[in-house]
Amino acid sequence: TIDNESDLIAAIRSGLFKWKAIEQSATQYGRRFEVKMLLRGPNGKQAAVKTAWQIDCGTEIPRLVSAYVYKDKGE
C-alpha cells in the first residue's frame, strides 16, 4: 500500500545487489535491463518481482520503468 512504499523502494534497491541484471534488446530510447528478484512483504510472504530498467540515450544512470509481481513458470 501507499503506507509502505518506502519499504518497497528499499527492498528493490537492496535486491539490485543480490540479483543479476539481464540486458534486453535496446530501443531507440536506450538500453534496457531486467532484474528478477524475490522480495518479502510486510506480511512475511515472499513474492517474485520483475523490475525493468532503462539507461536513456545520452545518460549513464539506469531508471526504474516497471515493477510487478509475477508467477515464476520455470523461467
LINVENWO-V181042 format. One record per backbone hydrogen bond with DSSP energy under -0.5 kcal/mol. CO is the residue of the C=O (numbers start at 0). NH is the residue of the N-H. Records with the same first field share a line. If there is no record, write none. Layout:
CO = NH ; NH
This chain:
0 = 3
1 = 4
3 = 7
4 = 8
5 = 9
6 = 10
7 = 11
8 = 12
9 = 13
10 = 14
11 = 15
13 = 16
14 = 17 ; 18
19 = 35
20 = 22
21 = 33
26 = 29
28 = 56
29 = 26
30 = 54
31 = 23
32 = 52
33 = 21
34 = 50
36 = 38 ; 48
38 = 40 ; 46
40 = 43
44 = 40
46 = 38 ; 48
47 = 69
48 = 36 ; 50
49 = 67
50 = 34
51 = 64 ; 65
52 = 32
53 = 55 ; 62
54 = 30
55 = 58
59 = 61
62 = 53
65 = 51
67 = 49
69 = 71
70 = 72
